[in-house]
C-alpha cells in the first residue's frame, strides 16, 4: 500500500505544479506536444483519449492512467506531459471511481 501512496504523492506533486504554472505562467515555458513525446508515451495518451471518448467521460482515474502506462519507469516529465495533453482535451485524471 505504501508504494501506491508514494506514486500518488508524486503524481499529486506534478498536478500541484501544473496548477501553480497555470496561476503564474512562465513566459518561456512550452507546453508539451503529443508529437514530441516518445512513442510509448504517445500511445499512452492515445489510449487514454480513446477510453475517455468511448466512455463519453471527461474524467479518468489514476487506475486508468496506470493501466495505460508502459512497463518502464515513467519520469515526472512524462506524467506532466500526459496531464497537460489530456487537460488540453478537457480530460482530468482523478482519484477513485469515476461515475
N, C-alpha and C positions, 0 to 999 in steps of 0.2 A: 504494500500500500504506500510506503514511503516513496518509492520510485515514482509512482503516479503523481504524488503530491509535488515532488521535485519538478517533474515535467510540467505540471500545471503551473507551478510558480514561475518557471522560465517563460512559459507562454504568456502568463499574465504580465510579466515584466515587459515583454515585447508589446503587448496590447497597450499597456500604460505609456510606453514610449511613443507609440503611434498617436495616442490621444494627445500627449504633450506636443508632438510635432504639428498636429492639426491646429492646436491652440496658438502655437508660436512657431510657424514655419521658418525654416532656414532658407534663405534666398537661393543658395546654390545646391540645395538638396534635390536629387532627381528621384521621382517615383519609380519603383521597379517596373520593368516591362516584361510582359509574358514572353516575348520573343528573346529577351536577354537571359532568361532562366536556363539552367541546364535542362537537358531533355527529360530527365526523370521528374524534375520539379514542374515542367510544363505539363507533363502527363498527370501529375497530382492535381494541378489547378483544373485541368480539363475534366478529370473525374469528379471533382467537387462541383464544378459548374453544371455538369450533366446531371448529377444527383439532385442538386437544387432545382434544376429545370424539370426533371422528371417528377419530382415530388411537389412542384409548384410552391417551393418554400424559399424564403429569404433568410432563413436561419438554419445552420447546420450545427452539429455537436462536435465536441473535441473527439468523440469516438469516431465520427465520420472522417475527421481530419486524420486521426491515427490510422484508420483503415486505408486511406488513400496515399499515405506517405510511403516512399520507397524503403527498402530494407537496409538502408545505410544510415549513418549518423547524419542528422539534419542540422544544419547550422542555424543560428538565430537569424542570420540574414535571409536564409531560405524561408523560414517561418514568417518573417516580417514581410517578405515579398508576397507570399501566399495571402496573408491577411490583407495587404494593400490591394492586390489584384481582385480578390473577392469583394472587398468593400467598393471598388470601382463598379462592380456589377450589382451592388446593393445587397450583398450577402454577408452575413455575420456568422462567426463561429462563437457558440455559447456553451456554457456548462449544462449538463443534464439533458433530459429528453426534450425534443422539440415536437410540439403537437400542432 
